[in-house]
Amino acid sequence: MPQLDASAPAQDADQFTLEQLRELLDIALTLATEAGELVAARRNEGVAVADTKSSSVDIVTASDRESEAHIRRRLQELRPGDGFFGEESDATASETGLTWVVDPIDGTVNYLYGYPNYAVSVAVVLGDPGSEPASFTALASAVVNPEGRESFTAMRGQGAWCNGERLHVDAAPPLELALVGTGFSYSAERRVQQAEQWKTLAGRVRDLRRVGAASLDLCNIAINRLDAYYESGLNPWDHAGAALVAREAGAVVVGEAMGREGRRLIIAAKPGLELELADLVTALPGASL
């Protein structure tokens, strides 16, 4: 695939050919699968906390770091010059206009405790790590859950798949019959606030689910295990890959004021649910950061 001219204005995402998108997707899936096999093997060997970040419960394992290092090393072989934006290491500027946005283990607490709900997410976007993430345009992505033996993939404008089978969201139910997913903060104070929001929502929807991995929540909409999802406080690597999967399966993905998703808020839903859910969620005290 020809590299982008870093000295030229950013290439329009629509100029990528199907062949180029497939090549990028093949790389994303290959690396997410390799990293998934690696972290699953390490899980069987036993896992311990290596460090903490924003709070005592915001943990890092050696597997997180090993997974990200593996993906970075392979990308340097396969796509030298592309940027890198991951959770566990410093960003690298792009010389080509493309950046790989990586979550080496999404759902690290689940991973620590042996819950099977964790994933490796690899997305390639048009944009530079130093730019505003809301300006990124996702081109291809793979979200691999090694324990569930599921690989979610997507290409911009071409659709989404799970283990090679095309994904399409079903028609949306009324909000009161919708199964809604969300996630909680690592901040104890923020979790208490989110629990109060949960109490308010509980009487307005069918039920609520908390998987513990944002990427899988978004993919669960694509595969019709959820009708909608909302969360605040996410970083780009938490949703870059899976948001593309949800969109390409036909879901609507938005942020505050129905704009682009971001750290302050992400809402993903089957078409027809997004406005009502957004109105409900944003009316809750402290709904966004």
C-alpha positions as CSV (number, residue, x, y, z in Angstrom):
1,M,0.0,0.0,0.0
2,P,1.5,3.4,-0.9
3,Q,2.4,5.5,2.1
4,L,0.7,8.9,2.4
5,D,2.8,12.0,1.8
6,A,3.3,13.4,5.2
7,S,4.2,16.8,3.8
8,A,0.9,17.1,1.9
9,P,-2.5,18.0,3.4
10,A,-4.2,15.1,5.1
11,Q,-5.7,12.7,2.5
12,D,-9.5,12.5,2.5
13,A,-10.7,9.2,3.9
14,D,-12.9,8.6,0.9
15,Q,-9.7,8.3,-1.3
16,F,-8.7,5.0,0.2
17,T,-9.4,2.1,-2.1
18,L,-11.1,-1.1,-1.0
19,E,-7.8,-2.9,-1.5
20,Q,-6.0,-0.4,0.8
21,L,-8.8,-0.7,3.5
22,R,-8.5,-4.5,3.3
23,E,-4.8,-4.4,3.8
24,L,-5.2,-2.2,6.8
25,L,-7.9,-4.4,8.2
26,D,-5.7,-7.5,7.7
27,I,-3.0,-5.9,9.7
28,A,-5.4,-4.8,12.5
29,L,-6.9,-8.3,12.8
30,T,-3.5,-10.1,12.6
31,L,-2.0,-7.9,15.4
32,A,-5.1,-8.0,17.6
33,T,-5.2,-11.8,17.2
34,E,-1.5,-12.2,18.0
35,A,-1.8,-10.0,21.1
36,G,-5.0,-11.7,22.1
37,E,-3.3,-15.1,22.0
38,L,-0.4,-13.7,24.0
39,V,-2.5,-12.2,26.8
40,A,-4.7,-15.3,27.0
41,A,-1.5,-17.4,27.5
42,R,-0.3,-15.1,30.2
43,R,-3.7,-15.2,31.9
44,N,-3.3,-19.0,32.2
45,E,0.1,-18.5,33.8
46,G,-1.3,-16.2,36.4
47,V,-1.7,-12.4,36.5
48,A,-0.5,-9.8,39.0
49,V,-0.9,-6.0,39.2
50,A,2.3,-4.3,37.9
51,D,1.2,-0.7,38.6
52,T,-1.7,1.7,39.1
53,K,-2.6,4.9,37.2
54,S,-5.5,7.3,38.0
55,S,-6.5,5.5,41.2
56,S,-5.7,2.3,43.2
57,V,-8.2,0.4,41.2
58,D,-7.0,1.7,37.8
59,I,-4.5,-1.1,37.3
60,V,-1.9,-2.1,34.8
61,T,-0.6,-5.7,34.4
62,A,2.6,-6.8,32.8
63,S,0.5,-8.4,30.1
64,D,-0.9,-4.9,29.2
65,R,2.6,-3.7,28.6
66,E,3.8,-6.8,26.8
67,S,0.7,-6.8,24.5
68,E,1.2,-3.1,23.5
69,A,5.0,-3.6,23.0
70,H,4.3,-6.6,20.7
71,I,1.8,-4.6,18.6
72,R,4.2,-1.6,18.4
73,R,7.1,-3.8,17.3
74,R,5.0,-5.5,14.6
75,L,3.7,-2.2,13.3
76,Q,7.2,-0.9,13.0
77,E,7.9,-3.9,10.8
78,L,4.7,-3.7,8.8
79,R,3.9,0.0,8.7
80,P,7.0,2.1,9.4
81,G,6.2,5.8,9.5
82,D,2.6,5.4,10.8
83,G,1.8,7.0,14.1
84,F,1.0,5.1,17.3
85,F,-1.4,6.1,20.1
86,G,-1.8,3.5,22.8
87,E,-2.8,3.2,26.4
88,E,0.5,2.1,28.0
89,S,3.3,3.9,26.1
90,D,4.1,7.3,24.6
91,A,2.5,8.3,21.4
92,T,4.5,8.4,18.1
93,A,3.8,11.1,15.5
94,S,2.7,10.0,12.1
95,E,4.7,10.5,8.9
96,T,2.0,9.0,6.7
97,G,-1.2,10.5,8.0
98,L,-2.2,7.2,9.5
99,T,-2.2,6.4,13.3
100,W,-2.8,3.1,15.0
101,V,-5.0,3.5,18.1
102,V,-4.4,0.5,20.5
103,D,-5.9,-0.8,23.7
104,P,-3.7,-3.8,24.6
105,I,-6.2,-5.1,27.1
106,D,-9.6,-3.5,27.4
107,G,-11.2,-4.8,30.6
108,T,-8.0,-5.2,32.6
109,V,-9.8,-5.7,35.9
110,N,-11.9,-8.5,34.3
111,Y,-8.6,-9.9,33.0
112,L,-7.1,-9.8,36.5
113,Y,-10.0,-11.6,38.1
114,G,-10.4,-14.2,35.3
115,Y,-13.7,-12.8,33.9
116,P,-13.7,-13.6,30.1
117,N,-14.9,-10.1,29.2
118,Y,-11.7,-8.5,27.9
119,A,-10.4,-7.7,24.5
120,V,-7.5,-6.3,22.4
121,S,-8.5,-3.4,20.2
122,V,-6.5,-2.2,17.2
123,A,-7.8,0.6,15.0
124,V,-6.1,2.6,12.2
125,V,-7.3,6.2,11.8
126,L,-6.6,9.1,9.5
127,G,-5.1,11.6,11.9
128,D,-2.1,12.3,14.1
129,P,-1.8,11.5,17.8
130,G,-1.1,15.1,18.5
131,S,-4.4,16.3,17.0
132,E,-7.8,16.3,18.7
133,P,-9.1,12.7,18.7
134,A,-12.5,14.0,17.6
135,S,-10.9,14.7,14.3
136,F,-9.8,11.1,13.7
137,T,-11.5,9.2,10.9
138,A,-11.4,5.5,11.6
139,L,-10.6,3.4,8.5
140,A,-10.4,-0.2,9.8
141,S,-10.4,-2.0,13.1
142,A,-10.3,-5.3,14.9
143,V,-11.6,-6.1,18.4
144,V,-10.6,-9.6,19.6
145,N,-12.0,-11.3,22.6
146,P,-9.7,-14.3,23.0
147,E,-11.8,-16.0,25.8
148,G,-15.0,-15.7,23.8
149,R,-13.3,-16.6,20.6
150,E,-14.8,-13.7,18.8
151,S,-13.1,-11.3,16.4
152,F,-15.1,-8.2,15.5
153,T,-13.8,-6.3,12.4
154,A,-14.9,-3.3,10.4
155,M,-13.9,-1.2,7.4
156,R,-15.1,2.4,6.8
157,G,-18.0,2.3,4.4
158,Q,-17.8,-1.5,3.9
159,G,-19.5,-3.0,6.9
160,A,-18.7,-5.0,10.1
161,W,-18.3,-8.6,10.8
162,C,-17.9,-11.1,13.7
163,N,-15.8,-14.1,12.9
164,G,-16.3,-13.3,9.2
165,E,-20.2,-13.1,9.4
166,R,-21.7,-9.8,8.4
167,L,-23.3,-7.8,11.3
168,H,-26.5,-5.7,11.1
169,V,-28.3,-4.2,14.0
170,D,-31.9,-5.1,14.5
171,A,-34.8,-2.6,14.5
172,A,-34.8,-0.6,17.8
173,P,-37.3,-1.4,20.5
174,P,-39.1,1.3,22.5
175,L,-36.7,2.8,25.1
176,E,-38.7,1.1,27.9
177,L,-37.9,-2.3,26.3
178,A,-34.2,-1.5,25.5
179,L,-31.3,-3.4,27.1
180,V,-28.7,-0.7,27.9
181,G,-25.1,-1.0,28.7
182,T,-22.7,1.3,30.5
183,G,-19.5,1.5,32.4
184,F,-18.2,2.9,35.7
185,S,-15.3,5.2,36.5
186,Y,-12.1,4.2,38.4
187,S,-12.9,7.2,40.7
188,A,-14.8,6.1,43.7
189,E,-16.6,9.4,43.9
190,R,-17.6,9.3,40.3
191,R,-18.8,5.7,40.7
192,V,-21.2,6.7,43.4
193,Q,-22.6,9.4,41.2
194,Q,-22.9,6.9,38.3
195,A,-24.7,4.5,40.6
196,E,-27.3,7.2,41.3
197,Q,-27.7,7.7,37.6
198,W,-28.2,3.9,37.2
199,K,-31.0,4.0,39.8
200,T,-32.8,6.7,37.7
201,L,-32.4,4.8,34.5
202,A,-33.4,1.4,35.9
203,G,-37.1,2.4,35.8
204,R,-37.0,3.8,32.3
205,V,-35.4,0.8,30.3
206,R,-35.8,-2.9,30.2
207,D,-32.6,-3.5,32.2
208,L,-29.0,-2.4,32.5
209,R,-25.7,-4.3,31.9
210,R,-22.1,-3.5,32.9
211,V,-19.7,-5.8,31.0
212,G,-16.5,-3.9,32.2
213,A,-15.0,-3.4,28.7
214,A,-16.2,-0.5,26.6
215,S,-15.0,-2.1,23.3
216,L,-17.2,-5.2,24.0
217,D,-20.2,-3.1,24.9
218,L,-20.0,-1.3,21.6
219,C,-19.5,-4.6,19.7
220,N,-22.4,-6.1,21.6
221,I,-24.7,-3.5,20.0
222,A,-23.4,-4.5,16.6
223,I,-24.2,-8.1,17.3
224,N,-27.6,-7.3,19.0
225,R,-26.7,-8.3,22.5
226,L,-27.4,-4.7,23.6
227,D,-29.8,-2.1,22.2
228,A,-27.9,0.9,23.4
229,Y,-24.8,2.0,25.4
230,Y,-23.6,5.2,27.0
231,E,-20.5,6.1,29.1
232,S,-18.4,9.1,30.0
233,G,-14.7,9.3,30.7
234,L,-13.5,7.0,27.9
235,N,-10.1,7.5,26.1
236,P,-9.7,7.2,22.3
237,W,-8.2,3.7,22.6
238,D,-11.3,2.5,24.6
239,H,-13.7,3.1,21.7
240,A,-11.8,3.9,18.4
241,G,-12.0,0.3,17.1
242,A,-15.4,-0.8,18.4
243,A,-17.2,2.5,17.5
244,L,-16.4,1.7,13.9
245,V,-17.7,-1.8,14.3
246,A,-21.0,-0.4,15.8
247,R,-21.3,2.2,13.1
248,E,-20.6,-0.1,10.2
249,A,-23.2,-2.6,11.6
250,G,-25.8,0.2,11.4
251,A,-25.8,1.7,14.9
252,V,-25.7,5.4,15.6
253,V,-22.7,6.6,17.6
254,V,-22.7,10.2,19.0
255,G,-21.4,12.3,21.8
256,E,-22.5,15.5,23.5
257,A,-25.2,17.5,21.7
258,M,-25.3,14.7,19.1
259,G,-21.8,15.6,17.9
260,R,-18.7,13.3,17.8
261,E,-18.1,10.8,20.6
262,G,-15.4,11.7,23.0
263,R,-14.2,11.7,26.6
264,R,-17.1,13.6,27.9
265,L,-19.8,11.3,26.5
266,I,-20.4,8.5,24.0
267,I,-23.8,7.1,23.1
268,A,-24.3,4.2,20.8
269,A,-27.7,2.9,19.9
270,K,-29.9,1.2,17.3
271,P,-31.3,3.9,15.0
272,G,-34.3,5.6,16.6
273,L,-33.1,5.2,20.2
274,E,-30.3,7.7,20.2
275,L,-32.3,10.9,20.6
276,E,-34.5,9.7,23.4
277,L,-31.6,8.0,25.2
278,A,-29.4,11.1,24.8
279,D,-32.2,13.3,26.2
280,L,-32.5,11.0,29.2
281,V,-28.8,10.5,29.9
282,T,-27.8,14.1,29.5
283,A,-30.5,15.2,31.9
284,L,-29.0,13.1,34.7
285,P,-26.9,14.9,37.3
286,G,-23.2,14.6,36.3
287,A,-24.1,12.6,33.2
288,S,-20.9,13.8,31.4
289,L,-17.6,15.0,32.7
